[in-house]
Amino acid sequence: MDANFPILLVDDDPNDMWLVKHAFQNASLPNPLRMVSDGQEAIDYLRGLGQYGDRSAFPFPRLVLLDLKMPRLNGFDVISWMRRHYPSKLTPIIVLSSSALPQDVNRSYELGANAYMVKPADFRALERLFRTIADFWNAGEAPAFELHTMAADQRYSHPLFQLPGSG
């Protein structure tokens, strides 16, 4: 996988977003990190809607770091949506949550998460976690996306990109 693959962080806590951003910087990770603050915004980003339509500024992520407890749409909703829609269904999802409840872990995996990590309380541990995640995903092969070959109007109108009930 490209060592500079884009990562999407989905988390509603501004403090956690700040910590993740700084952990990436301190770990010298070259990956572009894009951040959104809830599940609906994550789906809008993945679909390329609104401001996220400019893929040079908002590249399609090759990895999603996802919190579970968020307003509007929670992390479970995002996993479920991603696993039903191309090319998101091919994108690895790592749940990054403060919850270690077995029901949250099990449900995440049942819906299609690739990994479940409990957010470390220590900043250095968070840095090490992100370095390990980046190294792991860099070592593997990423699926080839056909998204870049589709015109924007085709991409957004494609049935697989539609939310339930939106036609």
Buried (B, 14 or more C-beta within 10 A) or exposed (E): BEEEBBBBBBBBBEEBBEBBEEBBEBBEBEBBBBBBBBBBBBBBBBBBEEEBBEBEEBBBBBBBBBBBBBEEBBBBBBBBBBBEBBBBEEBBBBBBBBBEEEEBBEBBBEBEBBBBBBBBEEEEEBBBBBBEBBEBBBEEEBEEBEBEEBEEEEBBEBEEBEEEEEE
